[in-house]
Amino acid sequence: MDKNWSEKNKEIQKLLSKEAAFDEAISKLTGFREELFQQITWIVEGYPDKAFYQMPFAGVNGYHSKTLAYSIWHIFRIEDIVAHEMIAEDEQILFREKFLEKTASPIITTGNELEGEKIAEFSKKLNVKELYLYAKAVKESSDRILLQLQYKDLKRKFSDDARQRLIESKCISEDENAFWLIDYWCGKDVKGLIQMPFSRHWIMHIEAMQRIKNRLCKIARKGIDPVAVCGLSCNHCFLGAWCGGCRTEYNACSFATCSEDRICPNVKCCNEKNIDGCYECSELETCEKGFFVPSNDGANAAKAQSLYIRKYGKKEFMKVQARLHEKYDFQKVQEIIGQDHKEALRILEEN
């Protein structure tokens, strides 16, 4: 488990045990859930639909043997069921907001019963955008439930009526890989449910999603030119674990994820001009498109790197990048070569 996330979770669970710290615990929990959910947002915004049904770790043991789509469905179906059938005793978000139809899911269960190729087949049928909206709606609904709880509610246990409701809902498969969930949940009090489906369960599956997307990015980048269209080095980028590079469909650069069809303005421009990259463009020095927009603090650092490539070529550029990263400890190149493209070019030439 991610050490930072684990420590945050431990702190929250410790605070939940103290009545005087209950409000602080809930506040920290909802904040932590927001932090974790951001990971899902980045993945949904950064990758093509086909990424969500790929199984790069198929056949191995562990949550990472699933798909990105299955992971999202599984996390939030469990939370939707637990939050509404058990704690709030009202209608699940899946049905209340018609997300079963919107996501095009062929099942209403948690998915525990699915194995191997059936997971990929299921994932391929899902509408990823609607799946994300479902996850967001469940998360926000659960947060509201958490904020309405009082310390005394934590000790509330669940009767046979709760168990019967779960069975009648048909939301838990009768398959042996799934049906055990009913006894597991009903054996806990509200505090116990908060400790697992509402927090630790998220951590385990979001970590698995990170492993999946890392492998997908690595596969996508295999044999691809590591020099980005704007002149950055994908091999030395702090987004390396998240991004497949702008020459692939797994482009998670901020200027791609916030642009139409996830295509960076620099990539679009170079494609229209039928050139390999900005370093081949005669308008480079005055360009303010995409990564070179003046409000971007890395604009001139990127421009300097494109100018270096134009003058010395990609091979030499990759060498100087390697030397800079060996010499200095930094994430973003502008931290070393500054924000004046002429001065930055000089620094690159001297290294």
N, C-alpha and C positions, 0 to 999 in steps of 0.2 A: 504494500500500500504506500502511496506517495507520502513521504515523511511529513511534509508541511500540512497536507490534508488530514493525515492521521492525528497530528498534534492538535489541530483545530477541532477535530471531532471529539477528541478526548476532553478538551477544555469545556466544550459545550455540554457533554454528558455529565461532567463533574458538576457544572453549574446547575443542571437540571435537578440534581439531588438536593439542592438547598432552596428552601422556600424563599428566602430573602434574595436569592440570585435568579429566581425563575424568570422574571421579565428580561433580565440581561441575557439569559440563556436562549430564550425564544428570539430575541433580537439578533443575537450572534448566529443562531441557526438559520434564520431566514436570509441573513447576509451571506452566510457560507453557501447556502443553496443557490443564491444568485451568482456567486463566483463559479460554482460548479456548472450551472446552467449555461454560463457564458462559453464554456468549452464546447457544449453541444451547438450553440449558435454559430461559433466559428467554423465548426465542421460542416454544418448545413449550408452556410453561406459560401464556403470555400471549395466545395467538391461537386463534381457532376453527379447526376442521378445514378449512373452505373456504379459509382463507388459504394452506394448504400446496399447493394446486394452481392458484393464481392466477398469471398471468404479466404483471405490470404493465409490464414492459419487453420484451414479445414483439417479436421481429424486430430488435432492436438487437445490436450486437456486444459481447461480454463475458459473463462468468459470470453477471451479474445478469439476463440474458435468460431464465434458467431459472426453476424454482420452488423454494420452500423445501424441499419434500419431496425433490425430485430432488437438491438440493444435499447434503442429509444422506446420502441413499443413496449418492451418488457419492463423497463424502469417505470414507465408512467401508467401502464395498465395495472401493475401491482399497487402503485400509489393511489390511483383512482379508486380501485376496489376497496382498499383498506381505509382510505380517507372518508369515503361516502357510504359504503355498505356497513362499515363498522363504527367509525368515530362519529360522523355527522348523522348517520342513518337517513340519508336522503339519496337522490338520484345521481348516478355516476355521470361525469362529464361526457363520457363516450356517447351516452344516450341522450342526455339533456341537450347537448349542443350538436347532435347528429354527426359526430365525428366518425362513426362507423361507416356511414355512406361517404363522407368527405375523404377519408383516408383510403377507401376502397379495400379495407381489410376483410379477408375471408373468414376471420375468426374474431370472437369477442373475449377469448381467454388470455392468460398471461403469456402464452407461448412456451411454457415449460415442457410441454409434451412434444414439441418439434425437435427433430434431430437432423444432422447432416444436410443433405440436399434439400430437404423440406424447408429448412430455415432460409436457404437461398431463394427457393421458389416463392415462399411467403413474402420475403423482403422485396422481391421484384414486382409484386402486385401492388405494393403500397405507394400512395401518392406522398412523396417525401415532404413537400411543402406543407400539406395538410397535417401530416404526422407531426411536424415541428410545431404547428399551431395547436395541435391537440396537447402535446407535451407542455407547451407554454401555458395553456389554459388549466391543465391539471396542476401544474406547479403553483400558479397564482391562486387557484382555489384552495389548495392545501395550505399555502401561506396564510390565507385568511382564517382558515380553521385553526391553525397554530396560534395566531394572534388573539383568537377568541378564547383559548383555553385558560383555565386557572390552575394553579398548582395542585389543588385538590383533585382535579380531573385526571392527573397522571396515574393515580392508583386505581382508576376504574377498570374493572375486568369485564370479560365478555361471557354472556350466558349461552345456553344451548340455542336460544333464539337467534343469536348472531351467527352461530354455526349453520343453522337451518337457512338463514337468509343467504349466506354464501353459497350453499349447495343449490338452492332454488334459483339463484341468479344465473347459473350455468357459466359463470365467468372463470371458473377453475375447472380445467379438464379432469375427467375421472381417471385419466392415465396416471399410473403410479409415480411418474416423474413430476406430477403437478398436484395431485389431490392431497398430498401431505401438507401443502401450504395452509389448508383450512385449520388443521389441528395446531400447526405452528403458530399461526396468527392468534387463534382463540386461546392459546396458552399464555399469551402475553397480556399485560395491561397497556394502557395508552402510552405510558412512558416507554415500554418495551417496543411498541410499534414505531414511536418516534426515533428510537435508537437504530432501527434497522431500515424499514422501507423509506423513511424520510431522510436518512442521512448516509449511513454506512453502505446501504445498497446502491445508492447513487455513486459513491466513491469507487466501489469495485467495478461497476459496469462502465463508468466514464473512463477509468484507467484503461479498461479493455478497449474502449473505442479509440483511445490515443494510440495504443499499440497497433490497432488495425489501420488507422489512417497513416501512421508512420511507415508501415510496410507498403501500403498502397502508393505513397509518395516516392518511396525508394524504388519500387518497381517502375513507376511512371518515368522517373528520371534516368533510368538505366539507358546508356547510349545517347542521351540527349545533350546537346551543347549546354555546358554549365554557365555560359555567359548570357545574362538576361538581355532582352531587347534594349532596355534603357541603359545598359552598360554595367550593371551590378554583377557581382559574382555569386551565383546560387550556391556554390560550394562553401562560401564564407558568410552566408546570410544568417542572421539570428532566427529567421523563420524557416531554416532548413528542415526542421522536423515536421513542420506544418505544411510546407509548400512543395509542390512538384516542379515549380518553375513555370514561367510564362510561356514556355514552348510546349507545355503539356496541358491536359484538361484539368490538372490538379493545381491550378494557379490560385494560391491563397494570399497573394500580395494584396495589400489594402486597396491599391488603385484598381485591382481587378474585381475584388469582392463588392466594391461600391459602384461599379460601372455596369451599364446595360449588358446583359448576357455574360457577365463576369469577364469581359474583355477589356484589358487595360488600354487607355487611350494611346499610349505609346506603341503597343502591339498593333492596334487597329490602324494607326497612322503608317507604320512601317509596312504592314500588309498591303495597304492601299498604294503605297509608293513602290512596292515590290523590292524592298531592301531588307537586308538581314537584321539590321538594328539601327538605333539612333546614331551610332558612330559613323554610318555611311551617309548620313543626311547633311546636306549643305546648310540647313537652317538650324543646326544643333546649337550653336552659340547663343541664339536669340530665342530658342524654343521655350515655351511655357506650358506645354501640354503634359497632362498626366503627372508623372513623377517629377517633372521639371516645373510644376506650378510654384510660383514664388513663396506661397504659404507653407510649402513643405520644407522642413529644416534640412532635409537631405538632398534637396534639388541640385545644388551646385556641386556637392560631392559626387553625385551620380553623373552629372555633366562632365566633371573633370575626368572621371573614369572612362566615359565614352570618348573624350578627346584623346586620352592616353591610348585607347584601343585603336583609334584612327591613325595615330602616329606610329605606334610600335607593334600593333597586332595583338590578337587574343592570347597567344602563347606567352608572350612577355607580360601581359596584363595579369594572367593567372599566377605567374611566378612572383610578381611584386605583391600581389595580394597575400600569397603564402608567407612571404617574408614579413609583411606588416603584421599579420596575425601571430606570427611566431615571436615577433619583437615586442608587441604590445598586447595588453589584455583588454579587448573591447568587443562590444556587440554590433554597434553601427559604425560604419566607416567614417561618417562625418565627425565622430568623436576624435579621430586621429588626424584626418586631412582637412578639417575645418569646413567652412561654408562659403568660401570664396573660390570659385572654380579655377582661377589662374594660380592662386597660391596652392590649392589642392593638387593641381597638375604638377607644380614644381616639387612638392613633397613626394608624389608618386615617382617622379623621374629620379629623385635622389635616393630612392630605396630600391 
